[in-house]
Amino acid sequence: MPTADTLERFVAMVERNEHAEACEMFYTADSTMQENQEAPRRGRDAHVANERRVLGRARAVRSQCVRPVFVHGDHVVIRWIFDFDWLDGSITHMEEIAYQRWEGEQIAEETFFYDPAQRVPKRPAGAPGGS
């Protein structure tokens, strides 16, 4: 079960957009990460690579934890809001729930639940092709 201090450090890193570093620090070597019902990614190295790939396509990212964080034993639930400004000028606003199983002070399993329609980038209002 993670301590309150560990959860605060994890949330703070994500809110600073240190997503890859949070994976390196807070995920077990053989952890799984799953988007909705897609096949899970396996292994911390795969999580780090995925975070770097996604963030490398962004000009700016805003990551926000919507409190409270729910903890029950080894299980943690966090509501996140992410806003991405992509290099191509499009934007993505996502709200998701992360359901995590911790082993001590590290995440062993995580599943994200969100509306997949949110993943489709949009043009900002007032931009050519935007609404």
KEKE-3310 file (N, C-alpha, C; in steps of 0.2 Angstrom, whole numbers, plus 5000, padded with zeros to 4 digits):
npx = (5004:5003:5011:5004:5013:5020:5010:5007:5020:5020:5009:5012:5024:5018:5009:5018:5022:5031:5030:5037:5047:5040:5035:5047:5051:5040:5034:5033:5046:5040:5027:5010:5001:4986:4975:4958:4950:4960:4974:4986:5001:5017:5029:5040:5049:5043:5032:5039:5045:5033:5027:5037:5036:5023:5023:5033:5027:5020:5018:5015:5009:4996:4994:4983:4978:4962:4956:4947:4960:4957:4960:4961:4967:4978:4974:4971:4963:4963:4957:4961:4965:4970:4977:4983:4993:4997:5011:5007:4997:4985:4973:4970:4959:4957:4949:4951:4950:4961:4964:4973:4984:4994:5010:5017:5027:5026:5018:5010:5000:4990:4975:4967:4952:4942:4933:4935:4934:4939:4952:4954:4962:4958:4955:4959:4946:4943:4954:4960:4950:4945:4933)
npy = (4994:5011:5025:5041:5051:5046:5045:5058:5063:5056:5061:5075:5074:5070:5081:5091:5087:5077:5064:5053:5051:5049:5036:5029:5030:5026:5014:4996:4985:4975:4980:4983:4993:4999:5005:5008:4995:4990:4980:4977:4987:4981:4981:4993:5000:5000:5008:5020:5023:5025:5036:5046:5046:5051:5063:5070:5074:5085:5102:5109:5104:5101:5095:5089:5083:5079:5081:5072:5060:5043:5030:5013:5001:4992:4998:5012:5026:5038:5054:5062:5076:5081:5092:5094:5103:5101:5099:5101:5111:5107:5103:5093:5088:5079:5069:5057:5042:5034:5018:5010:4997:4994:4989:4989:5003:5005:5005:4992:4988:4996:5004:5014:5023:5030:5041:5036:5045:5057:5056:5061:5073:5091:5106:5122:5134:5147:5145:5140:5129:5125:5126)
npz = (5000:4995:5003:5010:5007:4996:4986:4985:4980:4968:4961:4960:4952:4940:4938:4935:4923:4921:4916:4910:4919:4931:4928:4928:4941:4949:4945:4944:4938:4930:4927:4921:4910:4904:4892:4892:4886:4878:4873:4886:4889:4893:4906:4913:4905:4893:4896:4899:4887:4879:4885:4882:4868:4866:4873:4866:4854:4858:4860:4872:4888:4899:4915:4927:4943:4949:4964:4977:4979:4979:4990:4994:5003:4993:4982:4971:4965:4953:4947:4932:4922:4906:4895:4879:4868:4853:4841:4828:4829:4833:4847:4862:4874:4888:4899:4912:4922:4932:4937:4949:4955:4968:4973:4987:4987:4974:4957:4951:4942:4930:4924:4912:4911:4899:4888:4872:4861:4865:4861:4848:4840:4840:4831:4837:4842:4831:4824:4807:4800:4812:4826)
capx = (5000:5007:5010:5001:5018:5022:5005:5008:5026:5018:5004:5016:5028:5013:5007:5024:5023:5037:5027:5041:5051:5036:5035:5054:5051:5034:5031:5037:5049:5036:5021:5006:4997:4981:4970:4952:4950:4965:4980:4990:5008:5020:5035:5041:5053:5038:5028:5043:5045:5027:5026:5041:5034:5017:5025:5037:5023:5017:5021:5013:5004:4994:4991:4980:4974:4956:4955:4952:4963:4954:4964:4958:4972:4983:4971:4971:4959:4964:4954:4965:4963:4976:4976:4988:4994:5001:5015:5003:4992:4978:4973:4966:4957:4955:4948:4951:4951:4966:4963:4980:4985:5001:5014:5021:5027:5026:5012:5010:4995:4986:4970:4964:4946:4940:4930:4941:4933:4943:4959:4954:4964:4954:4958:4956:4941:4946:4960:4958:4948:4943:4926)
capy = (5000:5017:5030:5047:5055:5043:5047:5066:5064:5054:5066:5081:5073:5070:5088:5094:5084:5073:5058:5047:5051:5046:5029:5026:5030:5023:5008:4990:4983:4971:4983:4984:4999:4997:5010:5005:4988:4988:4975:4981:4988:4977:4983:5000:5003:5001:5014:5026:5025:5028:5043:5050:5047:5055:5070:5072:5076:5090:5109:5110:5099:5103:5089:5090:5079:5081:5078:5068:5053:5037:5024:5007:4996:4993:5001:5019:5029:5046:5057:5066:5080:5082:5096:5094:5107:5097:5102:5103:5116:5104:5102:5087:5088:5072:5067:5050:5039:5029:5013:5007:4992:4996:4984:4993:5010:5006:5003:4985:4987:5002:5004:5020:5023:5037:5041:5036:5050:5062:5056:5064:5080:5096:5113:5127:5139:5153:5143:5138:5122:5125:5127)
capz = (5000:4995:5009:5007:5004:4990:4982:4984:4976:4961:4958:4959:4946:4934:4937:4932:4916:4922:4915:4909:4925:4936:4926:4930:4949:4953:4942:4945:4931:4925:4928:4916:4909:4899:4890:4892:4885:4874:4876:4891:4888:4898:4907:4914:4899:4888:4898:4898:4879:4876:4887:4879:4862:4866:4875:4860:4849:4861:4861:4879:4891:4906:4918:4933:4947:4952:4970:4981:4977:4983:4992:4998:5003:4988:4976:4971:4960:4952:4941:4929:4916:4902:4889:4875:4863:4848:4837:4822:4831:4836:4854:4864:4881:4890:4907:4913:4928:4932:4942:4950:4960:4970:4977:4992:4985:4966:4954:4947:4937:4930:4919:4911:4908:4896:4881:4866:4856:4867:4858:4842:4841:4837:4829:4842:4840:4828:4819:4801:4801:4819:4826)
cpx = (5004:5006:5007:5007:5020:5017:5006:5014:5024:5014:5008:5020:5023:5011:5012:5026:5029:5034:5032:5045:5047:5035:5041:5054:5046:5031:5036:5040:5044:5028:5017:5002:4992:4976:4963:4952:4955:4970:4984:4998:5011:5027:5037:5045:5048:5034:5032:5043:5039:5025:5031:5039:5028:5019:5030:5033:5019:5021:5021:5008:5002:4991:4989:4976:4968:4955:4948:4954:4960:4959:4960:4963:4977:4980:4970:4967:4960:4961:4959:4962:4969:4973:4983:4988:4999:5005:5012:4998:4986:4979:4969:4965:4954:4954:4947:4951:4956:4965:4970:4980:4993:5004:5019:5021:5027:5019:5014:5006:4991:4981:4967:4957:4944:4936:4935:4940:4937:4950:4960:4956:4959:4958:4955:4951:4945:4951:4957:4956:4945:4936:4925)
cpy = (5006:5022:5036:5051:5052:5045:5054:5067:5062:5059:5072:5080:5073:5077:5092:5092:5080:5065:5052:5046:5047:5038:5026:5025:5026:5017:5002:4989:4980:4974:4983:4990:4998:5003:5007:4998:4985:4983:4980:4981:4984:4980:4991:5003:5004:5008:5021:5028:5028:5035:5048:5051:5052:5062:5074:5075:5083:5096:5110:5105:5102:5097:5091:5085:5082:5077:5077:5062:5048:5032:5019:5002:4997:4996:5008:5021:5036:5048:5062:5070:5082:5087:5096:5099:5104:5101:5105:5108:5114:5104:5096:5089:5082:5072:5060:5048:5033:5024:5009:5002:4993:4989:4988:5000:5011:5003:4997:4985:4994:5002:5011:5019:5030:5036:5041:5042:5056:5062:5059:5071:5085:5102:5118:5132:5145:5151:5140:5130:5121:5127:5133)
cpz = (5000:5001:5006:5004:4997:4985:4980:4979:4968:4958:4956:4953:4940:4932:4934:4925:4916:4921:4915:4916:4931:4934:4929:4938:4952:4950:4943:4938:4927:4926:4921:4916:4903:4898:4888:4891:4880:4877:4880:4888:4894:4899:4908:4908:4894:4890:4897:4891:4877:4879:4884:4872:4861:4867:4869:4855:4851:4861:4869:4881:4898:4909:4925:4936:4950:4958:4972:4977:4981:4984:4996:4998:4998:4981:4976:4964:4959:4946:4938:4923:4913:4896:4886:4869:4858:4844:4830:4823:4833:4843:4856:4872:4883:4898:4907:4920:4928:4938:4943:4956:4962:4974:4981:4989:4977:4963:4950:4941:4936:4923:4918:4908:4906:4890:4876:4861:4858:4864:4852:4843:4837:4835:4834:4838:4837:4823:4813:4802:4808:4820:4831)
residu = (MET:PRO:THR:ALA:ASP:THR:LEU:GLU:ARG:PHE:VAL:ALA:MET:VAL:GLU:ARG:ASN:GLU:HIS:ALA:GLU:ALA:CYS:GLU:MET:PHE:TYR:THR:ALA:ASP:SER:THR:MET:GLN:GLU:ASN:GLN:GLU:ALA:PRO:ARG:ARG:GLY:ARG:ASP:ALA:HIS:VAL:ALA:ASN:GLU:ARG:ARG:VAL:LEU:GLY:ARG:ALA:ARG:ALA:VAL:ARG:SER:GLN:CYS:VAL:ARG:PRO:VAL:PHE:VAL:HIS:GLY:ASP:HIS:VAL:VAL:ILE:ARG:TRP:ILE:PHE:ASP:PHE:ASP:TRP:LEU:ASP:GLY:SER:ILE:THR:HIS:MET:GLU:GLU:ILE:ALA:TYR:GLN:ARG:TRP:GLU:GLY:GLU:GLN:ILE:ALA:GLU:GLU:THR:PHE:PHE:TYR:ASP:PRO:ALA:GLN:ARG:VAL:PRO:LYS:ARG:PRO:ALA:GLY:ALA:PRO:GLY:GLY:SER)
# end
